[in-house]
Amino acid sequence: MPLYPEIEPYDHGMLDVGDGNHVYWETCGNPDGKPAVVLHGGPGSGCTPWVRRLFDPAAYRIVLLDQRGAGRSTPHASAYDTDMSVNTTPHLLADLELLRRHLRIERWLVWGISFGSMLGLRYAQTHPEAVTELVLTGIATAASPEVTLLTRGLGKIFPAAFERFVGELPAEERAGNIPAAYNRLLESPDPEVRERAARAWTDWETAIESAPPRSVPRYEDPVFRQGFARTVTHYWGNDHFLGEGNDEGVVLRDAPLLKDIPGTLVQGSLDVGNLLGTVWRLHHAWPGSELTVIDDGAHFAGDRGVDVMVAATDKYARGRPR
């Protein structure tokens, strides 16, 4: 099932969400269509135009946004004086509610990828009355064991890259919380320290995203690289600001709260971030979910995953009213 044709926004703006932050948003498709909101990954990646093409533009009112500190939102996380203390999961959830009300949307489908899937799940758990369906891929729930796997556990699979990765940290911090240690470097007043840490962090991301490692163009942009690394380590080093109980997984714990919300889960079988069986556990704890595993698919499930997601958005467009 092919992607829908490329489209451009019919409206966009900057929403004042408080704390000196302004969040970029845009709307595409049919102004009177079924509302859907797109949650990007990272955290800190920013939204990308291709996601618009997962939705029938005649049927959907498609909302994209750049989360705090990312993309076109201001201030950007790459700027040293940006206050990251007001960039947390509760802040992002509140921003979604502000945007929903600003756009006069009663309920919307939530699409999310990677970190955006966790954010979408938590949003649906805390604001179920605002969510019609969920479509999620590259799924993460932000439980502490997931972060440990991605930053330390995969060292056994990528030993040379891991040696370089931890080698950038002070010797006394290499056995502890790796994201928190990197975040301290990324908060250094010395720009050379920050740049070296950002490069080392994205080199590790590149190593675990693809085998053999390849260049990831977005990491070659110094502004993106700095903002992305700073935001990811800020969240990963602080249990994603999900509160007590995240050692076992707050999002997985609260999966039964999603029982009245239909959901489509699309996961690559070779996604190294899911070696803990997170998606399988989520699916079995969420009665209204459907899980499709893409054989040989990685973190981004490729063309076959796109086919499943387009089929899901088409199905949901024919289903519940706005």
Contacts in CASP RR format, 6 or more apart in sequence:
PFRMAT RR
TARGET T0000
AUTHOR 0000-0000-0000
METHOD contacts of the structure
MODEL  1
MPLYPEIEPYDHGMLDVGDGNHVYWETCGNPDGKPAVVLHGGPGSGCTPW
VRRLFDPAAYRIVLLDQRGAGRSTPHASAYDTDMSVNTTPHLLADLELLR
RHLRIERWLVWGISFGSMLGLRYAQTHPEAVTELVLTGIATAASPEVTLL
TRGLGKIFPAAFERFVGELPAEERAGNIPAAYNRLLESPDPEVRERAARA
WTDWETAIESAPPRSVPRYEDPVFRQGFARTVTHYWGNDHFLGEGNDEGV
VLRDAPLLKDIPGTLVQGSLDVGNLLGTVWRLHHAWPGSELTVIDDGAHF
AGDRGVDVMVAATDKYARGRPR
1 306 0 8 1.000
1 307 0 8 1.000
1 310 0 8 1.000
1 311 0 8 1.000
1 314 0 8 1.000
2 310 0 8 1.000
3 50 0 8 1.000
3 53 0 8 1.000
3 54 0 8 1.000
3 306 0 8 1.000
3 310 0 8 1.000
4 52 0 8 1.000
4 53 0 8 1.000
4 54 0 8 1.000
4 55 0 8 1.000
4 56 0 8 1.000
4 57 0 8 1.000
4 310 0 8 1.000
5 53 0 8 1.000
5 57 0 8 1.000
6 49 0 8 1.000
6 52 0 8 1.000
6 53 0 8 1.000
7 28 0 8 1.000
7 29 0 8 1.000
7 52 0 8 1.000
7 53 0 8 1.000
7 57 0 8 1.000
8 28 0 8 1.000
9 26 0 8 1.000
9 27 0 8 1.000
9 28 0 8 1.000
9 64 0 8 1.000
10 27 0 8 1.000
10 28 0 8 1.000
10 29 0 8 1.000
10 31 0 8 1.000
11 26 0 8 1.000
11 27 0 8 1.000
11 31 0 8 1.000
12 24 0 8 1.000
12 25 0 8 1.000
12 26 0 8 1.000
12 27 0 8 1.000
13 24 0 8 1.000
13 25 0 8 1.000
13 26 0 8 1.000
14 22 0 8 1.000
14 23 0 8 1.000
14 24 0 8 1.000
14 25 0 8 1.000
14 73 0 8 1.000
14 74 0 8 1.000
15 22 0 8 1.000
15 23 0 8 1.000
15 25 0 8 1.000
15 95 0 8 1.000
15 98 0 8 1.000
15 99 0 8 1.000
15 102 0 8 1.000
16 22 0 8 1.000
17 23 0 8 1.000
17 68 0 8 1.000
17 91 0 8 1.000
17 94 0 8 1.000
17 95 0 8 1.000
17 98 0 8 1.000
18 86 0 8 1.000
19 83 0 8 1.000
19 86 0 8 1.000
19 91 0 8 1.000
20 75 0 8 1.000
20 86 0 8 1.000
21 68 0 8 1.000
21 69 0 8 1.000
21 73 0 8 1.000
21 74 0 8 1.000
21 75 0 8 1.000
21 86 0 8 1.000
21 87 0 8 1.000
21 95 0 8 1.000
22 73 0 8 1.000
22 74 0 8 1.000
23 65 0 8 1.000
23 66 0 8 1.000
23 67 0 8 1.000
23 68 0 8 1.000
23 73 0 8 1.000
23 95 0 8 1.000
23 99 0 8 1.000
24 65 0 8 1.000
24 66 0 8 1.000
24 71 0 8 1.000
24 72 0 8 1.000
24 73 0 8 1.000
25 63 0 8 1.000
25 64 0 8 1.000
25 65 0 8 1.000
25 66 0 8 1.000
25 99 0 8 1.000
25 103 0 8 1.000
26 63 0 8 1.000
26 64 0 8 1.000
26 65 0 8 1.000
27 61 0 8 1.000
27 62 0 8 1.000
27 63 0 8 1.000
27 64 0 8 1.000
27 103 0 8 1.000
28 52 0 8 1.000
28 57 0 8 1.000
28 61 0 8 1.000
28 62 0 8 1.000
28 64 0 8 1.000
29 52 0 8 1.000
29 55 0 8 1.000
29 57 0 8 1.000
29 58 0 8 1.000
29 60 0 8 1.000
29 61 0 8 1.000
29 62 0 8 1.000
30 57 0 8 1.000
30 58 0 8 1.000
30 59 0 8 1.000
30 60 0 8 1.000
30 61 0 8 1.000
31 61 0 8 1.000
32 61 0 8 1.000
33 59 0 8 1.000
33 60 0 8 1.000
33 61 0 8 1.000
33 322 0 8 1.000
34 59 0 8 1.000
34 60 0 8 1.000
34 61 0 8 1.000
34 108 0 8 1.000
34 109 0 8 1.000
34 132 0 8 1.000
34 316 0 8 1.000
34 317 0 8 1.000
34 322 0 8 1.000
35 60 0 8 1.000
35 61 0 8 1.000
35 63 0 8 1.000
35 103 0 8 1.000
35 105 0 8 1.000
35 107 0 8 1.000
35 108 0 8 1.000
35 109 0 8 1.000
35 322 0 8 1.000
36 55 0 8 1.000
36 60 0 8 1.000
36 61 0 8 1.000
36 62 0 8 1.000
36 63 0 8 1.000
36 108 0 8 1.000
36 109 0 8 1.000
36 110 0 8 1.000
36 111 0 8 1.000
36 313 0 8 1.000
37 63 0 8 1.000
37 64 0 8 1.000
37 65 0 8 1.000
37 96 0 8 1.000
37 99 0 8 1.000
37 100 0 8 1.000
37 108 0 8 1.000
37 109 0 8 1.000
37 110 0 8 1.000
37 111 0 8 1.000
38 47 0 8 1.000
38 51 0 8 1.000
38 52 0 8 1.000
38 62 0 8 1.000
38 63 0 8 1.000
38 64 0 8 1.000
38 65 0 8 1.000
38 111 0 8 1.000
38 112 0 8 1.000
39 65 0 8 1.000
39 67 0 8 1.000
39 110 0 8 1.000
39 111 0 8 1.000
39 112 0 8 1.000
39 113 0 8 1.000
39 116 0 8 1.000
39 117 0 8 1.000
39 119 0 8 1.000
39 120 0 8 1.000
39 123 0 8 1.000
40 46 0 8 1.000
40 47 0 8 1.000
40 48 0 8 1.000
40 51 0 8 1.000
40 66 0 8 1.000
40 67 0 8 1.000
40 70 0 8 1.000
40 112 0 8 1.000
40 113 0 8 1.000
40 115 0 8 1.000
40 116 0 8 1.000
41 112 0 8 1.000
41 113 0 8 1.000
41 114 0 8 1.000
41 115 0 8 1.000
41 116 0 8 1.000
42 114 0 8 1.000
42 115 0 8 1.000
42 116 0 8 1.000
42 228 0 8 1.000
42 231 0 8 1.000
42 232 0 8 1.000
43 67 0 8 1.000
43 70 0 8 1.000
43 115 0 8 1.000
43 116 0 8 1.000
43 119 0 8 1.000
43 231 0 8 1.000
43 232 0 8 1.000
43 235 0 8 1.000
44 67 0 8 1.000
44 69 0 8 1.000
44 70 0 8 1.000
44 71 0 8 1.000
44 77 0 8 1.000
44 115 0 8 1.000
44 227 0 8 1.000
44 228 0 8 1.000
44 231 0 8 1.000
44 232 0 8 1.000
45 70 0 8 1.000
45 114 0 8 1.000
45 115 0 8 1.000
45 218 0 8 1.000
45 228 0 8 1.000
46 66 0 8 1.000
46 67 0 8 1.000
46 70 0 8 1.000
46 71 0 8 1.000
47 64 0 8 1.000
47 65 0 8 1.000
47 66 0 8 1.000
47 71 0 8 1.000
51 64 0 8 1.000
51 111 0 8 1.000
51 113 0 8 1.000
52 62 0 8 1.000
52 64 0 8 1.000
54 111 0 8 1.000
54 135 0 8 1.000
54 306 0 8 1.000
54 309 0 8 1.000
54 310 0 8 1.000
54 313 0 8 1.000
55 62 0 8 1.000
55 313 0 8 1.000
55 317 0 8 1.000
56 313 0 8 1.000
56 314 0 8 1.000
56 317 0 8 1.000
59 314 0 8 1.000
59 317 0 8 1.000
60 109 0 8 1.000
60 313 0 8 1.000
60 317 0 8 1.000
61 105 0 8 1.000
63 99 0 8 1.000
63 103 0 8 1.000
63 105 0 8 1.000
63 108 0 8 1.000
65 73 0 8 1.000
65 95 0 8 1.000
65 99 0 8 1.000
66 72 0 8 1.000
66 73 0 8 1.000
67 73 0 8 1.000
67 92 0 8 1.000
67 95 0 8 1.000
67 119 0 8 1.000
68 86 0 8 1.000
68 87 0 8 1.000
68 91 0 8 1.000
68 92 0 8 1.000
68 95 0 8 1.000
69 75 0 8 1.000
69 76 0 8 1.000
69 77 0 8 1.000
69 82 0 8 1.000
69 87 0 8 1.000
69 227 0 8 1.000
69 231 0 8 1.000
70 76 0 8 1.000
70 77 0 8 1.000
70 227 0 8 1.000
70 231 0 8 1.000
75 81 0 8 1.000
75 82 0 8 1.000
76 82 0 8 1.000
76 223 0 8 1.000
76 227 0 8 1.000
77 84 0 8 1.000
77 87 0 8 1.000
77 226 0 8 1.000
77 227 0 8 1.000
77 228 0 8 1.000
77 230 0 8 1.000
77 231 0 8 1.000
77 234 0 8 1.000
78 222 0 8 1.000
78 223 0 8 1.000
78 224 0 8 1.000
78 226 0 8 1.000
78 227 0 8 1.000
78 230 0 8 1.000
80 189 0 8 1.000
80 191 0 8 1.000
80 194 0 8 1.000
84 187 0 8 1.000
84 230 0 8 1.000
84 231 0 8 1.000
84 234 0 8 1.000
87 231 0 8 1.000
87 234 0 8 1.000
88 235 0 8 1.000
88 238 0 8 1.000
88 241 0 8 1.000
89 119 0 8 1.000
89 122 0 8 1.000
89 235 0 8 1.000
89 240 0 8 1.000
89 241 0 8 1.000
89 242 0 8 1.000
90 241 0 8 1.000
92 119 0 8 1.000
93 119 0 8 1.000
93 122 0 8 1.000
93 123 0 8 1.000
93 126 0 8 1.000
93 127 0 8 1.000
96 123 0 8 1.000
96 127 0 8 1.000
97 127 0 8 1.000
97 130 0 8 1.000
100 108 0 8 1.000
100 130 0 8 1.000
106 130 0 8 1.000
106 322 0 8 1.000
107 129 0 8 1.000
107 130 0 8 1.000
107 131 0 8 1.000
107 132 0 8 1.000
107 322 0 8 1.000
108 130 0 8 1.000
108 131 0 8 1.000
108 132 0 8 1.000
109 131 0 8 1.000
109 132 0 8 1.000
109 133 0 8 1.000
109 134 0 8 1.000
109 135 0 8 1.000
109 313 0 8 1.000
109 316 0 8 1.000
110 120 0 8 1.000
110 123 0 8 1.000
110 124 0 8 1.000
110 131 0 8 1.000
110 133 0 8 1.000
110 134 0 8 1.000
110 135 0 8 1.000
111 134 0 8 1.000
111 135 0 8 1.000
111 136 0 8 1.000
111 309 0 8 1.000
111 313 0 8 1.000
112 119 0 8 1.000
112 120 0 8 1.000
112 134 0 8 1.000
112 135 0 8 1.000
112 136 0 8 1.000
112 137 0 8 1.000
113 136 0 8 1.000
113 137 0 8 1.000
113 138 0 8 1.000
113 300 0 8 1.000
114 138 0 8 1.000
114 139 0 8 1.000
114 140 0 8 1.000
114 299 0 8 1.000
115 140 0 8 1.000
115 142 0 8 1.000
115 235 0 8 1.000
116 136 0 8 1.000
116 140 0 8 1.000
117 136 0 8 1.000
117 137 0 8 1.000
117 138 0 8 1.000
117 139 0 8 1.000
117 140 0 8 1.000
117 141 0 8 1.000
118 139 0 8 1.000
118 140 0 8 1.000
118 141 0 8 1.000
118 142 0 8 1.000
118 240 0 8 1.000
118 251 0 8 1.000
120 134 0 8 1.000
120 136 0 8 1.000
121 134 0 8 1.000
121 136 0 8 1.000
121 141 0 8 1.000
121 251 0 8 1.000
121 255 0 8 1.000
121 258 0 8 1.000
121 282 0 8 1.000
122 242 0 8 1.000
122 250 0 8 1.000
122 251 0 8 1.000
123 130 0 8 1.000
123 131 0 8 1.000
124 131 0 8 1.000
124 134 0 8 1.000
124 257 0 8 1.000
124 258 0 8 1.000
124 261 0 8 1.000
125 251 0 8 1.000
125 254 0 8 1.000
125 255 0 8 1.000
125 257 0 8 1.000
125 258 0 8 1.000
128 257 0 8 1.000
128 258 0 8 1.000
128 260 0 8 1.000
128 261 0 8 1.000
131 261 0 8 1.000
132 261 0 8 1.000
132 262 0 8 1.000
132 316 0 8 1.000
132 320 0 8 1.000
133 261 0 8 1.000
133 262 0 8 1.000
133 263 0 8 1.000
133 264 0 8 1.000
133 316 0 8 1.000
133 320 0 8 1.000
134 258 0 8 1.000
134 261 0 8 1.000
134 262 0 8 1.000
134 263 0 8 1.000
134 264 0 8 1.000
134 289 0 8 1.000
135 263 0 8 1.000
135 264 0 8 1.000
135 266 0 8 1.000
135 309 0 8 1.000
135 312 0 8 1.000
135 313 0 8 1.000
135 316 0 8 1.000
136 263 0 8 1.000
136 264 0 8 1.000
136 265 0 8 1.000
136 266 0 8 1.000
137 265 0 8 1.000
137 266 0 8 1.000
137 267 0 8 1.000
137 300 0 8 1.000
137 301 0 8 1.000
137 305 0 8 1.000
137 309 0 8 1.000
138 266 0 8 1.000
138 267 0 8 1.000
138 268 0 8 1.000
138 271 0 8 1.000
138 274 0 8 1.000
138 299 0 8 1.000
138 300 0 8 1.000
138 301 0 8 1.000
139 265 0 8 1.000
139 267 0 8 1.000
139 274 0 8 1.000
139 278 0 8 1.000
139 279 0 8 1.000
139 282 0 8 1.000
140 146 0 8 1.000
140 273 0 8 1.000
140 278 0 8 1.000
141 249 0 8 1.000
141 251 0 8 1.000
141 252 0 8 1.000
141 278 0 8 1.000
141 282 0 8 1.000
142 235 0 8 1.000
142 239 0 8 1.000
142 240 0 8 1.000
142 242 0 8 1.000
142 246 0 8 1.000
142 249 0 8 1.000
142 250 0 8 1.000
142 251 0 8 1.000
143 246 0 8 1.000
143 247 0 8 1.000
143 248 0 8 1.000
143 249 0 8 1.000
143 250 0 8 1.000
143 251 0 8 1.000
143 252 0 8 1.000
143 278 0 8 1.000
144 239 0 8 1.000
144 246 0 8 1.000
144 247 0 8 1.000
144 249 0 8 1.000
145 247 0 8 1.000
145 249 0 8 1.000
145 276 0 8 1.000
146 273 0 8 1.000
146 276 0 8 1.000
146 278 0 8 1.000
147 179 0 8 1.000
147 236 0 8 1.000
147 237 0 8 1.000
147 239 0 8 1.000
149 273 0 8 1.000
149 275 0 8 1.000
149 276 0 8 1.000
150 208 0 8 1.000
150 236 0 8 1.000
150 272 0 8 1.000
150 273 0 8 1.000
151 178 0 8 1.000
151 179 0 8 1.000
151 204 0 8 1.000
151 236 0 8 1.000
152 178 0 8 1.000
154 162 0 8 1.000
154 208 0 8 1.000
154 272 0 8 1.000
154 273 0 8 1.000
155 161 0 8 1.000
155 162 0 8 1.000
156 162 0 8 1.000
157 208 0 8 1.000
157 272 0 8 1.000
158 207 0 8 1.000
158 208 0 8 1.000
161 203 0 8 1.000
161 204 0 8 1.000
161 207 0 8 1.000
161 208 0 8 1.000
161 213 0 8 1.000
162 204 0 8 1.000
164 200 0 8 1.000
164 203 0 8 1.000
164 204 0 8 1.000
165 178 0 8 1.000
165 200 0 8 1.000
165 201 0 8 1.000
165 203 0 8 1.000
165 204 0 8 1.000
165 207 0 8 1.000
166 174 0 8 1.000
166 178 0 8 1.000
167 174 0 8 1.000
168 182 0 8 1.000
168 185 0 8 1.000
168 196 0 8 1.000
168 197 0 8 1.000
168 200 0 8 1.000
169 178 0 8 1.000
169 181 0 8 1.000
169 182 0 8 1.000
169 185 0 8 1.000
170 181 0 8 1.000
173 181 0 8 1.000
173 184 0 8 1.000
174 181 0 8 1.000
177 237 0 8 1.000
179 232 0 8 1.000
179 233 0 8 1.000
179 236 0 8 1.000
179 237 0 8 1.000
180 233 0 8 1.000
180 237 0 8 1.000
180 238 0 8 1.000
182 197 0 8 1.000
182 200 0 8 1.000
182 201 0 8 1.000
182 229 0 8 1.000
182 233 0 8 1.000
183 230 0 8 1.000
183 233 0 8 1.000
183 234 0 8 1.000
183 237 0 8 1.000
185 193 0 8 1.000
185 194 0 8 1.000
185 196 0 8 1.000
185 197 0 8 1.000
186 194 0 8 1.000
186 197 0 8 1.000
186 198 0 8 1.000
186 201 0 8 1.000
186 226 0 8 1.000
186 229 0 8 1.000
186 230 0 8 1.000
186 233 0 8 1.000
187 194 0 8 1.000
187 230 0 8 1.000
188 194 0 8 1.000
188 197 0 8 1.000
194 226 0 8 1.000
194 230 0 8 1.000
195 222 0 8 1.000
195 226 0 8 1.000
197 229 0 8 1.000
198 222 0 8 1.000
198 225 0 8 1.000
198 226 0 8 1.000
198 227 0 8 1.000
198 228 0 8 1.000
198 229 0 8 1.000
198 230 0 8 1.000
199 225 0 8 1.000
201 229 0 8 1.000
201 232 0 8 1.000
201 233 0 8 1.000
202 216 0 8 1.000
202 219 0 8 1.000
202 225 0 8 1.000
202 228 0 8 1.000
202 229 0 8 1.000
205 216 0 8 1.000
205 219 0 8 1.000
206 213 0 8 1.000
206 214 0 8 1.000
206 215 0 8 1.000
206 216 0 8 1.000
206 219 0 8 1.000
207 213 0 8 1.000
208 272 0 8 1.000
208 273 0 8 1.000
209 216 0 8 1.000
209 298 0 8 1.000
209 299 0 8 1.000
210 216 0 8 1.000
210 298 0 8 1.000
218 224 0 8 1.000
218 225 0 8 1.000
218 228 0 8 1.000
219 225 0 8 1.000
219 228 0 8 1.000
235 241 0 8 1.000
239 246 0 8 1.000
240 246 0 8 1.000
242 249 0 8 1.000
242 250 0 8 1.000
242 251 0 8 1.000
243 250 0 8 1.000
245 253 0 8 1.000
251 282 0 8 1.000
252 278 0 8 1.000
252 281 0 8 1.000
252 282 0 8 1.000
252 285 0 8 1.000
255 282 0 8 1.000
255 285 0 8 1.000
255 286 0 8 1.000
256 285 0 8 1.000
256 286 0 8 1.000
256 287 0 8 1.000
258 286 0 8 1.000
258 288 0 8 1.000
258 289 0 8 1.000
259 286 0 8 1.000
259 287 0 8 1.000
259 288 0 8 1.000
261 288 0 8 1.000
262 288 0 8 1.000
262 289 0 8 1.000
262 290 0 8 1.000
262 316 0 8 1.000
263 286 0 8 1.000
263 288 0 8 1.000
263 289 0 8 1.000
263 290 0 8 1.000
263 312 0 8 1.000
264 289 0 8 1.000
264 290 0 8 1.000
264 292 0 8 1.000
264 308 0 8 1.000
264 309 0 8 1.000
264 312 0 8 1.000
265 279 0 8 1.000
265 282 0 8 1.000
265 283 0 8 1.000
265 289 0 8 1.000
265 290 0 8 1.000
265 291 0 8 1.000
265 292 0 8 1.000
266 292 0 8 1.000
266 294 0 8 1.000
266 301 0 8 1.000
266 305 0 8 1.000
266 308 0 8 1.000
266 309 0 8 1.000
267 274 0 8 1.000
267 279 0 8 1.000
267 291 0 8 1.000
267 292 0 8 1.000
267 293 0 8 1.000
267 294 0 8 1.000
267 301 0 8 1.000
268 274 0 8 1.000
268 293 0 8 1.000
268 294 0 8 1.000
268 295 0 8 1.000
268 296 0 8 1.000
268 297 0 8 1.000
268 298 0 8 1.000
268 299 0 8 1.000
268 301 0 8 1.000
268 305 0 8 1.000
269 293 0 8 1.000
269 294 0 8 1.000
269 295 0 8 1.000
269 296 0 8 1.000
269 297 0 8 1.000
270 296 0 8 1.000
270 297 0 8 1.000
270 298 0 8 1.000
271 297 0 8 1.000
271 298 0 8 1.000
271 299 0 8 1.000
271 301 0 8 1.000
272 298 0 8 1.000
272 299 0 8 1.000
273 299 0 8 1.000
279 291 0 8 1.000
279 293 0 8 1.000
280 291 0 8 1.000
282 289 0 8 1.000
283 289 0 8 1.000
283 290 0 8 1.000
283 291 0 8 1.000
290 312 0 8 1.000
292 305 0 8 1.000
292 308 0 8 1.000
294 301 0 8 1.000
294 302 0 8 1.000
294 304 0 8 1.000
294 305 0 8 1.000
294 308 0 8 1.000
297 304 0 8 1.000
301 308 0 8 1.000
END
